[in-house]
């Protein structure tokens, strides 16, 4: 899939880049397939980054929308990481400690 997306991103003319950035930003907010749209975002920036710098004033609103969406995705990912630490990893560490203490008490 990544190869196909990469090919499409490189073949896109500059006219469609602004529209695609806005679309990717809106889909990052609404869709459950965050990884797919992050891949699109990454490949778009890699393939059109230098041309985007040249016309940065016209692209800035779309890039700002994209940045807000990526920040929201990052906040959600942080929340999941903290949740998994407290509810999955920490209890298993406590269980191992309890088992170790129980083992020491038997000796």
Secondary structure, DSSP 8 states (H G I E B T S, - for coil): -HHHHHHHHHH--HHHHHHHHHHHHHHHHH-S-HHHHHHHHHHHHHHHHHHHHHTHHHHHHHHHHHHHHHHHHHHHHHHHHHHHIIIIIHHHHHHHHHHHHHHHHH-
